[in-house]
Amino acid sequence: MALLALESEHFTLRSLTAEDARLDWGAWLADPATAAAVNAVPRLLTPAEREAYVARMDNRTAFLLGVFEKSSGTLVGIWTIYVDPVHREYLLSVMSAPQYGRNQGALTETREPIYRHFFNVIGLEAARISVMASNTYVLERLKRQPWTLEHRSHTRAAGTQEALAEVCHFRMTKTAWEEFHRAKAS
Protein backbone atom coordinates (compact mmCIF):
# COMPACT_ATOMS: atom_id res chain seq x y z
CA MET A 1 0.00 0.00 0.00
CA ALA A 2 1.62 3.24 -1.18
CA LEU A 3 0.88 6.19 1.06
CA LEU A 4 -0.19 9.43 -0.57
CA ALA A 5 1.53 12.70 0.30
CA LEU A 6 0.53 16.11 -1.10
CA GLU A 7 1.11 19.65 0.08
CA SER A 8 -0.06 23.22 -0.19
CA GLU A 9 1.63 26.40 0.96
CA HIS A 10 0.81 25.99 4.67
CA PHE A 11 -0.32 22.37 4.96
CA THR A 12 0.85 18.83 4.34
CA LEU A 13 -1.67 16.18 3.34
CA ARG A 14 -0.78 12.57 3.88
CA SER A 15 -2.40 9.20 4.25
CA LEU A 16 -3.23 8.52 7.88
CA THR A 17 -1.66 5.43 9.41
CA ALA A 18 -2.52 3.21 12.37
CA GLU A 19 -0.19 5.37 14.47
CA ASP A 20 -2.30 8.44 13.60
CA ALA A 21 -5.32 6.77 15.22
CA ARG A 22 -3.70 7.76 18.53
CA LEU A 23 -3.92 11.45 17.64
CA ASP A 24 -6.77 13.42 19.19
CA TRP A 25 -9.29 13.40 16.33
CA GLY A 26 -11.72 11.10 18.12
CA ALA A 27 -13.39 14.05 19.83
CA TRP A 28 -14.10 15.95 16.60
CA LEU A 29 -17.39 14.16 16.01
CA ALA A 30 -18.45 14.90 19.59
CA ASP A 31 -18.71 18.57 18.59
CA PRO A 32 -22.42 19.19 17.82
CA ALA A 33 -21.69 21.46 14.84
CA THR A 34 -19.31 18.90 13.30
CA ALA A 35 -21.78 16.06 13.85
CA ALA A 36 -24.63 18.09 12.33
CA ALA A 37 -22.53 18.88 9.25
CA VAL A 38 -22.19 15.15 8.51
CA ASN A 39 -25.64 14.13 9.83
CA ALA A 40 -24.27 12.13 12.74
CA VAL A 41 -25.12 11.86 16.40
CA PRO A 42 -22.37 13.60 18.41
CA ARG A 43 -20.05 11.02 19.95
CA LEU A 44 -16.44 10.25 20.76
CA LEU A 45 -14.61 7.86 18.46
CA THR A 46 -12.42 5.50 20.46
CA PRO A 47 -8.82 4.81 19.43
CA ALA A 48 -9.95 1.32 18.33
CA GLU A 49 -12.69 2.82 16.11
CA ARG A 50 -10.21 5.27 14.61
CA GLU A 51 -7.69 2.50 13.98
CA ALA A 52 -10.36 0.34 12.31
CA TYR A 53 -11.38 3.29 10.11
CA VAL A 54 -7.77 3.91 9.06
CA ALA A 55 -7.33 0.18 8.35
CA ARG A 56 -10.26 0.21 5.88
CA MET A 57 -8.39 2.65 3.64
CA ASP A 58 -6.34 0.97 0.89
CA ASN A 59 -4.84 4.11 -0.74
CA ARG A 60 -6.05 2.88 -4.13
CA THR A 61 -9.83 3.29 -3.98
CA ALA A 62 -10.17 4.63 -0.42
CA PHE A 63 -7.99 7.41 0.98
CA LEU A 64 -7.93 9.04 4.41
CA LEU A 65 -5.75 12.15 4.16
CA GLY A 66 -4.81 14.07 7.26
CA VAL A 67 -4.33 17.82 6.88
CA PHE A 68 -1.33 18.82 8.99
CA GLU A 69 -0.28 22.39 9.64
CA LYS A 70 3.31 22.71 8.42
CA SER A 71 4.40 25.13 11.14
CA SER A 72 3.18 23.04 14.10
CA GLY A 73 2.54 19.55 12.71
CA THR A 74 -0.98 19.73 14.16
CA LEU A 75 -3.70 17.63 12.53
CA VAL A 76 -6.41 20.17 11.62
CA GLY A 77 -8.60 18.28 9.16
CA ILE A 78 -9.27 15.03 7.35
CA TRP A 79 -10.27 14.39 3.75
CA THR A 80 -11.87 11.02 2.97
CA ILE A 81 -11.80 10.17 -0.72
CA TYR A 82 -13.38 7.16 -2.42
CA VAL A 83 -12.42 6.39 -6.03
CA ASP A 84 -14.84 4.74 -8.46
CA PRO A 85 -12.45 3.45 -11.14
CA VAL A 86 -15.28 2.16 -13.34
CA HIS A 87 -16.93 5.59 -13.66
CA ARG A 88 -13.60 7.44 -13.28
CA GLU A 89 -14.93 9.57 -10.44
CA TYR A 90 -14.09 10.24 -6.82
CA LEU A 91 -16.25 11.14 -3.85
CA LEU A 92 -14.95 13.68 -1.34
CA SER A 93 -15.82 14.11 2.31
CA VAL A 94 -14.09 16.48 4.70
CA MET A 95 -14.03 17.23 8.41
CA SER A 96 -12.16 19.94 10.27
CA ALA A 97 -10.98 20.00 13.85
CA PRO A 98 -13.41 22.08 15.93
CA GLN A 99 -10.63 23.21 18.29
CA TYR A 100 -8.56 24.48 15.34
CA GLY A 101 -11.41 26.72 14.34
CA ARG A 102 -13.38 26.50 11.19
CA ASN A 103 -12.90 28.86 8.27
CA GLN A 104 -9.16 29.13 8.86
CA GLY A 105 -8.30 28.18 5.28
CA ALA A 106 -6.91 24.65 5.77
CA LEU A 107 -9.58 22.83 3.82
CA THR A 108 -9.88 25.55 1.20
CA GLU A 109 -6.13 25.59 0.64
CA THR A 110 -5.80 21.80 0.47
CA ARG A 111 -8.61 21.07 -1.96
CA GLU A 112 -6.61 22.17 -5.04
CA PRO A 113 -3.73 19.70 -4.48
CA ILE A 114 -6.38 16.99 -4.12
CA TYR A 115 -8.17 18.01 -7.32
CA ARG A 116 -4.86 18.16 -9.21
CA HIS A 117 -3.78 14.75 -7.99
CA PHE A 118 -7.02 12.91 -8.62
CA PHE A 119 -7.72 14.59 -11.97
CA ASN A 120 -4.20 14.85 -13.41
CA VAL A 121 -2.17 12.09 -11.76
CA ILE A 122 -4.78 9.38 -11.27
CA GLY A 123 -6.69 10.48 -14.39
CA LEU A 124 -10.22 10.65 -13.04
CA GLU A 125 -12.85 12.67 -14.91
CA ALA A 126 -15.22 13.91 -12.18
CA ALA A 127 -15.53 14.58 -8.46
CA ARG A 128 -18.62 14.28 -6.30
CA ILE A 129 -19.55 15.72 -2.94
CA SER A 130 -22.72 15.57 -0.84
CA VAL A 131 -23.61 18.33 1.60
CA MET A 132 -26.39 18.61 4.13
CA ALA A 133 -28.83 21.32 2.98
CA SER A 134 -28.56 22.85 6.45
CA ASN A 135 -24.83 23.48 5.88
CA THR A 136 -25.35 26.84 4.19
CA TYR A 137 -21.72 27.90 4.62
CA VAL A 138 -20.40 25.03 2.47
CA LEU A 139 -23.27 25.35 -0.02
CA GLU A 140 -22.42 29.02 -0.60
CA ARG A 141 -18.76 28.14 -1.16
CA LEU A 142 -19.64 25.42 -3.67
CA LYS A 143 -21.73 27.91 -5.67
CA ARG A 144 -18.56 29.97 -6.24
CA GLN A 145 -16.70 26.95 -7.60
CA PRO A 146 -17.33 24.81 -10.70
CA TRP A 147 -19.60 22.35 -8.86
CA THR A 148 -23.02 21.54 -10.36
CA LEU A 149 -25.97 20.59 -8.18
CA GLU A 150 -27.20 17.32 -9.68
CA HIS A 151 -30.02 16.41 -7.34
CA ARG A 152 -31.34 16.48 -3.81
CA SER A 153 -32.31 13.55 -1.64
CA HIS A 154 -33.54 12.94 1.86
CA THR A 155 -32.12 10.78 4.59
CA ARG A 156 -33.15 10.11 8.14
CA ALA A 157 -31.87 12.89 10.38
CA ALA A 158 -29.29 11.55 12.81
CA GLY A 159 -30.68 10.66 16.20
CA THR A 160 -34.33 10.69 15.09
CA GLN A 161 -36.78 8.02 14.08
CA GLU A 162 -38.96 10.12 11.77
CA ALA A 163 -37.37 13.42 10.80
CA LEU A 164 -35.78 13.68 7.38
CA ALA A 165 -32.78 15.80 6.41
CA GLU A 166 -32.16 17.10 2.91
CA VAL A 167 -28.87 16.28 1.16
CA CYS A 168 -27.52 18.19 -1.87
CA HIS A 169 -25.45 16.14 -4.32
CA PHE A 170 -22.86 17.96 -6.44
CA ARG A 171 -20.58 16.92 -9.29
CA MET A 172 -17.59 18.69 -10.83
CA THR A 173 -15.95 17.48 -14.02
CA LYS A 174 -12.25 17.78 -14.73
CA THR A 175 -13.13 19.95 -17.75
CA ALA A 176 -15.21 22.35 -15.62
CA TRP A 177 -12.39 22.56 -13.07
CA GLU A 178 -9.83 23.34 -15.81
CA GLU A 179 -12.11 25.98 -17.41
CA PHE A 180 -12.68 27.56 -14.00
CA HIS A 181 -8.91 27.94 -13.52
CA ARG A 182 -8.39 29.29 -17.03
CA ALA A 183 -11.06 31.92 -16.43
CA LYS A 184 -9.50 32.90 -13.07
CA ALA A 185 -6.08 33.26 -14.72
CA SER A 186 -7.41 35.59 -17.46
Contacts in CASP RR format, 6 or more apart in sequence:
PFRMAT RR
TARGET T0000
AUTHOR 0000-0000-0000
METHOD contacts of the structure
MODEL  1
MALLALESEHFTLRSLTAEDARLDWGAWLADPATAAAVNAVPRLLTPAER
EAYVARMDNRTAFLLGVFEKSSGTLVGIWTIYVDPVHREYLLSVMSAPQY
GRNQGALTETREPIYRHFFNVIGLEAARISVMASNTYVLERLKRQPWTLE
HRSHTRAAGTQEALAEVCHFRMTKTAWEEFHRAKAS
1 58 0 8 1.000
1 59 0 8 1.000
1 60 0 8 1.000
2 59 0 8 1.000
3 14 0 8 1.000
3 15 0 8 1.000
3 17 0 8 1.000
3 59 0 8 1.000
4 13 0 8 1.000
4 14 0 8 1.000
4 15 0 8 1.000
4 59 0 8 1.000
4 63 0 8 1.000
4 65 0 8 1.000
4 117 0 8 1.000
5 12 0 8 1.000
5 13 0 8 1.000
5 14 0 8 1.000
5 15 0 8 1.000
6 12 0 8 1.000
6 13 0 8 1.000
6 14 0 8 1.000
6 65 0 8 1.000
6 110 0 8 1.000
6 113 0 8 1.000
6 114 0 8 1.000
6 117 0 8 1.000
7 13 0 8 1.000
7 70 0 8 1.000
7 113 0 8 1.000
8 109 0 8 1.000
8 110 0 8 1.000
8 112 0 8 1.000
8 113 0 8 1.000
9 109 0 8 1.000
10 69 0 8 1.000
10 70 0 8 1.000
10 71 0 8 1.000
10 106 0 8 1.000
10 109 0 8 1.000
11 67 0 8 1.000
11 68 0 8 1.000
11 69 0 8 1.000
11 70 0 8 1.000
11 76 0 8 1.000
11 106 0 8 1.000
11 109 0 8 1.000
11 110 0 8 1.000
12 67 0 8 1.000
12 68 0 8 1.000
12 70 0 8 1.000
12 73 0 8 1.000
13 65 0 8 1.000
13 66 0 8 1.000
13 67 0 8 1.000
13 68 0 8 1.000
13 79 0 8 1.000
13 110 0 8 1.000
13 113 0 8 1.000
13 114 0 8 1.000
14 65 0 8 1.000
14 66 0 8 1.000
14 68 0 8 1.000
15 57 0 8 1.000
15 59 0 8 1.000
15 63 0 8 1.000
15 64 0 8 1.000
15 65 0 8 1.000
15 66 0 8 1.000
16 54 0 8 1.000
16 57 0 8 1.000
16 64 0 8 1.000
16 65 0 8 1.000
16 66 0 8 1.000
16 78 0 8 1.000
17 54 0 8 1.000
18 51 0 8 1.000
18 54 0 8 1.000
18 55 0 8 1.000
20 54 0 8 1.000
20 66 0 8 1.000
20 75 0 8 1.000
21 47 0 8 1.000
21 50 0 8 1.000
21 51 0 8 1.000
21 53 0 8 1.000
21 54 0 8 1.000
22 47 0 8 1.000
23 75 0 8 1.000
24 75 0 8 1.000
25 45 0 8 1.000
25 50 0 8 1.000
25 75 0 8 1.000
25 77 0 8 1.000
25 78 0 8 1.000
25 97 0 8 1.000
26 44 0 8 1.000
26 45 0 8 1.000
26 46 0 8 1.000
26 47 0 8 1.000
26 49 0 8 1.000
26 50 0 8 1.000
27 44 0 8 1.000
27 45 0 8 1.000
28 34 0 8 1.000
28 45 0 8 1.000
28 95 0 8 1.000
28 96 0 8 1.000
28 97 0 8 1.000
28 98 0 8 1.000
29 35 0 8 1.000
29 38 0 8 1.000
29 40 0 8 1.000
29 42 0 8 1.000
29 43 0 8 1.000
29 44 0 8 1.000
29 45 0 8 1.000
29 95 0 8 1.000
30 42 0 8 1.000
30 43 0 8 1.000
30 44 0 8 1.000
31 42 0 8 1.000
31 98 0 8 1.000
32 42 0 8 1.000
33 98 0 8 1.000
33 102 0 8 1.000
34 42 0 8 1.000
34 95 0 8 1.000
34 96 0 8 1.000
34 98 0 8 1.000
35 41 0 8 1.000
35 42 0 8 1.000
35 43 0 8 1.000
35 158 0 8 1.000
36 132 0 8 1.000
36 134 0 8 1.000
36 135 0 8 1.000
36 158 0 8 1.000
37 95 0 8 1.000
37 132 0 8 1.000
37 135 0 8 1.000
37 138 0 8 1.000
38 93 0 8 1.000
38 95 0 8 1.000
38 132 0 8 1.000
39 132 0 8 1.000
39 155 0 8 1.000
39 157 0 8 1.000
39 158 0 8 1.000
39 165 0 8 1.000
39 167 0 8 1.000
40 158 0 8 1.000
41 158 0 8 1.000
41 159 0 8 1.000
45 53 0 8 1.000
53 64 0 8 1.000
54 64 0 8 1.000
56 62 0 8 1.000
57 63 0 8 1.000
57 64 0 8 1.000
60 83 0 8 1.000
61 82 0 8 1.000
61 83 0 8 1.000
61 84 0 8 1.000
61 85 0 8 1.000
62 80 0 8 1.000
62 81 0 8 1.000
62 82 0 8 1.000
62 83 0 8 1.000
63 79 0 8 1.000
63 80 0 8 1.000
63 81 0 8 1.000
63 82 0 8 1.000
63 83 0 8 1.000
64 78 0 8 1.000
64 79 0 8 1.000
64 80 0 8 1.000
65 78 0 8 1.000
65 79 0 8 1.000
65 80 0 8 1.000
65 81 0 8 1.000
65 114 0 8 1.000
66 75 0 8 1.000
66 77 0 8 1.000
66 78 0 8 1.000
66 79 0 8 1.000
67 75 0 8 1.000
67 76 0 8 1.000
67 77 0 8 1.000
67 78 0 8 1.000
67 79 0 8 1.000
67 96 0 8 1.000
67 106 0 8 1.000
67 107 0 8 1.000
67 110 0 8 1.000
68 74 0 8 1.000
68 75 0 8 1.000
68 76 0 8 1.000
69 76 0 8 1.000
69 106 0 8 1.000
74 100 0 8 1.000
75 97 0 8 1.000
76 96 0 8 1.000
76 97 0 8 1.000
76 100 0 8 1.000
76 104 0 8 1.000
76 106 0 8 1.000
77 94 0 8 1.000
77 95 0 8 1.000
77 96 0 8 1.000
77 97 0 8 1.000
77 100 0 8 1.000
77 106 0 8 1.000
77 107 0 8 1.000
78 94 0 8 1.000
78 95 0 8 1.000
79 92 0 8 1.000
79 93 0 8 1.000
79 94 0 8 1.000
79 107 0 8 1.000
79 110 0 8 1.000
79 114 0 8 1.000
80 92 0 8 1.000
80 93 0 8 1.000
80 94 0 8 1.000
80 95 0 8 1.000
81 90 0 8 1.000
81 91 0 8 1.000
81 92 0 8 1.000
81 93 0 8 1.000
81 114 0 8 1.000
81 118 0 8 1.000
82 90 0 8 1.000
82 91 0 8 1.000
83 89 0 8 1.000
83 90 0 8 1.000
83 118 0 8 1.000
83 122 0 8 1.000
83 124 0 8 1.000
84 90 0 8 1.000
84 91 0 8 1.000
87 126 0 8 1.000
88 123 0 8 1.000
88 124 0 8 1.000
88 125 0 8 1.000
88 126 0 8 1.000
89 124 0 8 1.000
89 125 0 8 1.000
89 126 0 8 1.000
89 127 0 8 1.000
89 128 0 8 1.000
89 171 0 8 1.000
90 118 0 8 1.000
90 122 0 8 1.000
90 124 0 8 1.000
90 126 0 8 1.000
90 127 0 8 1.000
90 128 0 8 1.000
91 127 0 8 1.000
91 128 0 8 1.000
91 129 0 8 1.000
91 130 0 8 1.000
92 114 0 8 1.000
92 127 0 8 1.000
92 128 0 8 1.000
92 129 0 8 1.000
93 129 0 8 1.000
93 130 0 8 1.000
94 107 0 8 1.000
96 102 0 8 1.000
96 104 0 8 1.000
96 106 0 8 1.000
96 107 0 8 1.000
100 106 0 8 1.000
103 137 0 8 1.000
108 141 0 8 1.000
115 127 0 8 1.000
115 177 0 8 1.000
118 124 0 8 1.000
118 127 0 8 1.000
119 125 0 8 1.000
119 127 0 8 1.000
119 174 0 8 1.000
119 177 0 8 1.000
123 174 0 8 1.000
124 174 0 8 1.000
125 173 0 8 1.000
125 174 0 8 1.000
126 171 0 8 1.000
126 172 0 8 1.000
126 173 0 8 1.000
126 174 0 8 1.000
127 171 0 8 1.000
127 172 0 8 1.000
127 177 0 8 1.000
128 169 0 8 1.000
128 170 0 8 1.000
128 171 0 8 1.000
128 172 0 8 1.000
129 142 0 8 1.000
129 147 0 8 1.000
129 169 0 8 1.000
129 170 0 8 1.000
129 172 0 8 1.000
130 167 0 8 1.000
130 168 0 8 1.000
130 169 0 8 1.000
130 170 0 8 1.000
131 138 0 8 1.000
131 139 0 8 1.000
131 142 0 8 1.000
131 167 0 8 1.000
131 168 0 8 1.000
131 170 0 8 1.000
132 165 0 8 1.000
132 166 0 8 1.000
132 167 0 8 1.000
132 168 0 8 1.000
133 139 0 8 1.000
133 152 0 8 1.000
133 165 0 8 1.000
133 166 0 8 1.000
133 167 0 8 1.000
133 168 0 8 1.000
134 165 0 8 1.000
134 166 0 8 1.000
139 168 0 8 1.000
142 170 0 8 1.000
145 172 0 8 1.000
145 180 0 8 1.000
146 172 0 8 1.000
146 173 0 8 1.000
146 176 0 8 1.000
146 177 0 8 1.000
146 179 0 8 1.000
146 180 0 8 1.000
147 170 0 8 1.000
147 171 0 8 1.000
147 172 0 8 1.000
148 170 0 8 1.000
148 171 0 8 1.000
148 172 0 8 1.000
148 176 0 8 1.000
149 168 0 8 1.000
149 169 0 8 1.000
149 170 0 8 1.000
150 169 0 8 1.000
150 170 0 8 1.000
150 171 0 8 1.000
151 169 0 8 1.000
152 166 0 8 1.000
152 167 0 8 1.000
152 168 0 8 1.000
152 169 0 8 1.000
153 166 0 8 1.000
153 167 0 8 1.000
153 169 0 8 1.000
154 164 0 8 1.000
154 165 0 8 1.000
154 166 0 8 1.000
154 167 0 8 1.000
155 164 0 8 1.000
155 165 0 8 1.000
155 167 0 8 1.000
156 162 0 8 1.000
156 163 0 8 1.000
156 164 0 8 1.000
156 165 0 8 1.000
157 163 0 8 1.000
157 164 0 8 1.000
157 165 0 8 1.000
158 165 0 8 1.000
END
